């Protein structure tokens, strides 16, 4: 464990967030300290249901920390990934039901760091948005009414629109779990750090104006 960072209990609060988090999926070695959250995925851990599968086999899984915010919101963080293998990623994610969830990833896809998104409705889709330089980038997930949106930014100030979608029933949208995920689908493991974590209890008035 990184010096100065404490392992997290089964349910806990981060000072940056107004709602508690709890771990889901495999053990993620989650720790928090010095203003940063860290986690690690193990070998071949991913949360993805290939669209080519005819049957709904149990989805593969990856470590994640999730909680339930009230109302409209924005959750943002700078994500830094220790890339080692193709599709290693640090992720902001949301889940509305067992087979309905979405990911905004800083991912090695497969040779360059790339902003990628996945939305799963029984099966997962997969889309690359744009490549980035380096191992760090800012990610943001928001909810405005029944719409979720993904944005990314090099500096946490000027945001690029990536995707907007809805997912689940009105009740499921209102109780969506949001938080953090680490994955290593093809590798022997991957570590990610989330710092600059911030929560804003408002949605977005304009998804494309850079704010």
ABEGO torsion letter per residue (X at the ends): XBBGBBBBBABBBBAABABBBBBBEBBAGBBBEGGBBBBBBBBGBBBBBBAABABBBBBBBBBBBBBBBBEBBBBBBBBBBBBABBGBBBBBBBBABAABBBBBBBBBOAABBBBBBBBBBGBBBBBBABBBBEABBBBBBBBBEABBBBBBBAAGABBBBABBBBBEBAAAAAABBBEBBBBBAABAEBBBBBBGBBBBABBBABAAAGX
